[in-house]
Amino acid sequence: MEHQIGLPGITEERLQEVEAELRFSLPAELRAYYKKENKFEAGEWQFHPIKDEKHIKRTWEDIVRVNSTDVEDYPSSFFRIATDGSGDELGYLLPDTKTIVLWNHEEEEVFPVALTLRAFMKQEQQIDESAMRSEDFIQTVLETGSVYGLSKLKQSGWAYCPSNQDESDVLLFFSTEEGARACQTDGWENYHLIRLDLDVFRDGWLPNMIQDGLYCGLNWDASLQGLELDPENILEELEG
């Protein structure tokens, strides 16, 4: 889901009051979200609410208060809009009110993570959906005892994608024939559908991937969107 149900949306009048307190106009995209819903979430990120007297306990740590406290701990131009509860924060590096940046509290640095708030929300939605597909993979293969994939040759050439994390690759696996066949496009049209017994995948493939420093892509969609997972973690889940 793009964001979870929070509190009723904020009126234009209330937004203008908040902007007067902040002494600057909130970005248009952020205003639109506040009008739709207050105290909303996206994945692990909880967006700082606008104070609402009807829900004072739930909105006490509002966006004005947050950006008025501990300011010395952040870059002077960093405007905070969301937290993940670990100390990291999302926001804007003013005067740029479009690019979403992340404050990493351990490295004490700011990194751009999305060109716009809407793009960030879409990214989080894709991550949530990918996580659900990965969970479905584990549950399904434990029930069926079968893992599927695509291979250029019947004995070699497994379908993979370059990793976005480091100089490595992501090998793709699916819990159903349909999921694997959906990816027989864009150069993989003639790849063979391969079925692996779960014990072969668990006892052979995963240990070899750990040794080779490769990642698992579980139940990626036809546009090759999905999570890059550590095979050691997958092995732990399959072994229970």
C-alpha positions in Angstrom: 0.0 0.0 0.0 1.2 3.5 -0.7 0.5 4.6 2.9 -1.5 3.4 5.8 -4.5 4.9 7.5 -3.7 7.5 10.0 -5.8 10.6 11.0 -8.2 12.8 9.1 -6.7 15.1 6.5 -5.7 18.7 7.3 -7.6 21.7 6.1 -6.0 24.5 4.0 -6.5 26.9 6.8 -4.6 24.7 9.2 -1.8 24.2 6.7 -1.4 27.9 6.3 -1.1 28.3 10.1 1.6 25.7 10.2 3.5 27.3 7.3 3.4 30.6 9.3 5.0 28.9 12.3 7.6 27.3 10.0 8.1 30.5 8.1 8.1 28.8 4.8 5.6 27.1 2.4 5.5 23.3 2.6 6.2 21.5 -0.8 3.1 21.0 -2.9 3.4 17.2 -2.9 3.6 17.1 0.9 0.7 19.5 1.3 -1.4 17.2 -0.9 -0.7 14.2 1.3 -1.5 16.1 4.5 -4.8 17.2 3.0 -5.6 13.5 2.3 -4.4 12.1 5.6 -2.5 13.2 8.7 0.2 11.0 10.4 0.6 8.7 7.4 3.2 6.0 6.8 5.1 4.5 3.9 6.8 1.2 4.6 8.9 1.7 7.7 8.7 5.5 7.5 6.4 7.4 9.7 5.7 11.0 8.5 5.7 13.7 11.1 2.0 14.8 11.6 0.6 18.2 11.8 -0.6 19.0 15.4 -4.3 18.3 15.8 -6.0 19.4 19.0 -8.5 16.6 18.6 -5.7 14.0 18.5 -3.1 15.8 20.6 -1.4 12.7 22.0 -0.9 11.2 18.5 0.3 14.4 17.0 2.4 15.9 19.8 5.7 15.3 18.0 4.4 17.3 15.0 6.4 18.6 12.1 6.9 22.1 13.7 8.1 20.7 17.0 10.4 18.1 15.3 12.0 20.8 13.2 12.4 23.1 16.2 14.3 20.7 18.4 17.8 19.1 18.2 18.4 21.2 15.2 22.2 21.3 15.9 22.3 17.5 15.3 21.4 18.0 11.6 22.6 20.0 8.6 21.3 23.6 9.0 19.2 23.3 5.8 17.7 19.9 6.5 13.9 19.9 6.9 12.7 16.7 8.5 9.4 15.1 7.3 9.6 11.4 8.4 11.5 9.0 10.7 12.1 5.2 10.7 12.5 5.0 14.5 16.2 4.1 14.3 17.5 7.6 14.2 17.4 8.0 10.4 15.3 10.8 9.0 13.8 11.7 5.6 13.4 15.3 4.4 14.4 18.0 2.1 17.7 19.8 1.9 16.4 23.4 1.5 16.0 25.3 -0.7 15.4 22.1 -2.8 11.8 21.2 -2.0 11.5 18.3 -4.5 14.3 15.9 -3.9 13.8 13.5 -1.0 17.0 12.9 1.0 17.9 10.6 3.9 19.8 11.6 6.9 21.9 8.6 8.0 22.5 9.1 11.7 25.4 6.7 11.9 27.4 8.2 9.1 26.0 11.7 9.8 25.5 12.3 6.1 22.6 13.1 3.8 21.9 11.0 0.7 19.3 11.6 -2.1 16.8 8.7 -2.3 14.1 9.9 -4.7 13.5 12.8 -7.1 10.1 13.6 -5.6 7.9 12.6 -2.7 5.6 10.7 -5.1 8.5 8.8 -6.5 9.6 7.9 -3.0 6.1 6.6 -2.1 6.1 4.5 -5.3 9.5 3.0 -4.3 8.2 2.1 -0.9 5.1 0.5 -2.4 7.3 -1.6 -4.7 9.5 -2.7 -1.8 6.4 -3.7 0.2 5.0 -5.7 -2.8 8.4 -7.3 -3.4 8.7 -8.3 0.3 5.2 -10.0 0.1 6.3 -11.9 -3.0 9.4 -13.1 -1.3 7.4 -14.3 1.7 5.0 -16.1 -0.6 8.0 -17.8 -2.3 9.1 -19.3 1.1 5.6 -20.4 2.0 4.8 -21.9 -1.4 8.1 -23.9 -1.9 7.9 -25.3 1.6 4.4 -26.6 0.7 5.1 -27.8 -2.9 8.8 -28.9 -2.6 9.5 -27.2 -6.0 11.6 -24.2 -7.1 11.5 -22.9 -10.7 13.9 -20.8 -12.8 15.0 -20.0 -16.3 18.2 -21.2 -17.9 19.8 -20.5 -21.3 20.9 -24.2 -21.4 19.4 -27.0 -19.5 22.5 -27.4 -17.5 23.9 -23.9 -17.3 23.2 -20.2 -18.0 20.8 -19.5 -15.2 18.8 -16.2 -15.6 20.3 -13.4 -13.5 20.5 -9.6 -13.2 23.4 -7.4 -12.1 23.1 -6.4 -8.5 22.4 -2.8 -7.5 24.2 -3.3 -4.2 27.7 -4.2 -5.3 29.8 -6.0 -7.9 27.7 -9.2 -7.9 24.7 -10.8 -9.5 21.2 -11.7 -8.5 20.0 -15.2 -9.5 16.2 -15.4 -10.0 14.0 -18.2 -8.6 10.2 -18.6 -8.6 7.7 -20.6 -6.6 5.5 -21.3 -9.6 5.9 -22.1 -13.3 3.7 -19.2 -14.1 6.0 -16.8 -12.3 9.0 -18.0 -14.2 7.3 -18.0 -17.6 6.2 -14.4 -17.0 9.9 -13.5 -17.3 10.5 -15.3 -20.6 10.8 -11.9 -22.3 13.5 -9.4 -23.3 16.2 -11.8 -24.3 15.0 -14.7 -22.2 12.3 -15.9 -24.7 14.2 -19.1 -25.5 15.3 -19.8 -22.0 14.3 -23.2 -20.6 11.9 -23.6 -17.7 13.8 -25.5 -15.0 12.3 -27.2 -11.9 14.5 -27.9 -8.9 13.6 -30.0 -6.0 13.5 -27.9 -2.8 16.3 -30.0 -1.2 18.6 -29.4 -4.2 17.9 -25.7 -4.0 18.4 -25.6 -0.2 21.3 -28.0 0.1 23.2 -27.2 -3.1 22.3 -23.9 -4.8 22.1 -21.7 -1.7 25.4 -22.8 0.0 27.2 -22.4 -3.4 25.6 -18.9 -3.8 26.8 -18.0 -0.3 30.3 -19.1 -1.2 30.2 -17.1 -4.4 28.8 -13.9 -2.9 25.6 -14.0 -5.1 22.1 -12.7 -4.2 18.7 -14.3 -4.5 15.8 -12.7 -6.4 12.6 -14.5 -5.3 9.4 -14.2 -7.3 10.5 -11.0 -9.1 7.8 -9.6 -11.4 7.8 -9.5 -15.2 9.4 -6.1 -15.1 12.3 -7.6 -13.1 11.4 -5.7 -9.9 12.2 -7.4 -6.6 14.4 -7.6 -3.6 18.0 -8.6 -3.6 18.2 -11.1 -0.8 21.1 -12.8 1.0 21.0 -16.5 0.3 22.2 -17.2 3.9 19.0 -15.6 5.2 16.9 -17.6 2.7 18.6 -20.8 3.9 17.8 -20.0 7.5 14.1 -19.4 6.6 13.8 -22.7 4.7 15.5 -24.7 7.5 13.1 -23.2 10.0 
